[in-house]
Amino acid sequence: MTLFQITPDNALLLGRAIFLVFCFVLAAVAFTRWRRSSERVTGLFFEQNTKLLQRLSKLEEQLATNQEQLAGAREQIAALDERLKAERLENSEQRRTPAPATQAAAPSYQIAIRLAKSGAPREEIMSSCGLSRQEAELVQRLHGPARTAGAARLAVAS
């Protein structure tokens, strides 16, 4: 047997061996490319994950800041509400109790009523009690002696 004489059986065996080596090399190249691609995808995934975590941290910081601002605003609103309630209560108390000026002025009205009942003229009521003309007329009409219809018309006309 010579070295270059190849039998068909040996040729088929040699073909199978070459085919198997070719398939192994092809599988090795495909596996290497798949592995590199998988590493790139994993790297991109971790990069995106890191970016998302950074954005999430920023959002959490903003949320914490917003919550602090909201708490401050709530405190301000509560303080304003308390102040408003106090002012409303103070205003309602002022409406219920007469003002000190009104209480001080009451004796002058009492004097004006006594003068009107005794028949004093409007000018005397105005000067002695410090009332305006309209107030003196009102006191005279309410508490003064009854007038006749003609005198009442003249008083209204003046």
C-alpha positions in Angstrom: 0.0 0.0 0.0 1.2 3.4 -1.0 0.8 6.5 0.9 -1.4 8.2 -1.7 -3.7 5.3 -2.3 -6.8 6.0 -0.5 -9.6 3.5 -0.4 -13.2 4.6 -0.6 -13.8 3.5 3.0 -10.8 5.5 4.2 -12.0 8.5 2.1 -15.4 8.3 3.7 -13.8 8.1 7.2 -11.5 11.0 6.3 -14.5 13.0 5.0 -16.4 12.3 8.2 -13.4 13.4 10.3 -13.0 16.6 8.3 -16.8 17.3 8.5 -16.7 16.7 12.3 -13.7 19.0 12.7 -15.4 21.7 10.5 -18.6 21.3 12.6 -16.6 21.6 15.8 -14.8 24.7 14.6 -18.1 26.2 13.4 -19.7 25.4 16.8 -16.7 27.0 18.6 -16.9 30.2 16.5 -20.7 30.4 17.0 -20.4 29.8 20.7 -17.7 32.5 21.0 -19.8 35.0 19.1 -22.9 34.1 21.2 -20.9 34.5 24.4 -19.5 37.9 23.3 -23.0 39.0 22.2 -24.4 37.8 25.6 -21.7 39.8 27.4 -22.5 42.9 25.4 -26.2 42.5 26.1 -25.5 41.9 29.8 -23.2 44.9 29.9 -25.9 47.1 28.3 -28.5 45.7 30.7 -26.3 46.6 33.7 -25.6 50.0 32.2 -29.3 50.7 31.7 -30.0 49.3 35.2 -27.4 51.6 36.7 -29.0 54.6 34.8 -32.4 53.6 36.0 -31.2 53.3 39.6 -29.6 56.8 39.4 -32.9 58.3 38.0 -34.8 56.5 40.7 -32.5 57.9 43.4 -33.0 61.4 41.9 -36.8 60.9 41.9 -36.7 59.7 45.5 -34.7 62.8 46.5 -37.2 65.0 44.6 -40.1 63.2 46.3 -38.5 63.7 49.7 -38.0 67.4 49.0 -41.6 67.7 47.8 -42.9 65.9 50.9 -40.9 68.4 53.1 -42.4 71.3 51.2 -45.9 69.8 51.5 -45.4 69.3 55.2 -44.3 73.0 55.5 -47.3 74.1 53.4 -49.6 72.1 55.6 -48.2 73.7 58.7 -48.6 77.1 57.2 -52.2 76.3 56.2 -52.9 75.0 59.7 -51.4 78.2 61.3 -53.4 80.3 58.9 -56.5 78.3 59.7 -56.0 78.8 63.4 -55.4 82.5 63.0 -58.5 82.8 60.8 -60.6 80.9 63.4 -59.2 83.2 66.2 -60.1 86.3 64.1 -63.6 84.9 63.4 -64.1 84.2 67.1 -62.8 87.7 68.0 -65.1 89.3 65.4 -68.1 87.3 66.7 -67.3 88.3 70.3 -67.0 91.9 69.2 -70.4 91.7 67.6 -72.0 90.2 70.7 -70.6 92.7 73.2 -71.2 96.3 72.5 -68.1 98.4 71.8 -66.6 100.5 74.7 -67.3 103.7 72.7 -71.0 102.6 72.3 -71.2 102.0 76.1 -69.7 105.4 76.8 -72.0 107.1 74.4 -75.1 105.4 75.9 -75.5 108.0 78.8 -75.6 110.8 76.3 -78.5 109.1 74.6 -80.2 108.6 77.9 -79.8 112.3 78.6 -81.1 113.1 75.0 -84.2 110.8 75.7 -84.9 112.7 79.0 -84.6 116.1 77.2 -86.9 114.9 74.4 -89.5 113.7 76.9 -89.4 117.0 78.6 -90.0 118.7 75.2 -86.6 120.3 74.6 -85.9 121.6 71.1 -83.7 119.7 68.6 -80.8 122.3 68.9 -80.6 121.9 72.7 -80.5 118.1 72.4 -77.7 118.4 69.7 -75.6 120.8 71.8 -76.0 119.2 75.2 -75.6 115.5 74.1 -73.2 115.8 71.1 -75.7 114.2 68.7 -76.0 115.0 65.0 -79.1 116.6 63.6 -80.6 113.3 62.4 -79.9 111.6 65.7 -81.6 114.4 67.6 -84.6 114.3 65.3 -84.9 110.6 65.7 -84.7 110.8 69.5 -87.4 113.6 69.4 -89.7 111.5 67.2 -89.3 108.4 69.3 -89.4 109.9 72.8 -90.7 113.4 72.4 -94.3 114.4 73.3 -96.9 113.5 70.7 -97.5 116.2 68.1 -100.4 117.1 66.1 -100.6 116.0 62.4 -99.9 119.6 61.1 -96.9 120.1 63.4 -95.5 116.7 62.3 -95.8 117.7 58.6 -93.9 120.9 59.3 -91.2 119.1 61.2 -90.7 116.7 58.3 -90.6 119.6 55.8 -87.9 121.4 57.7 
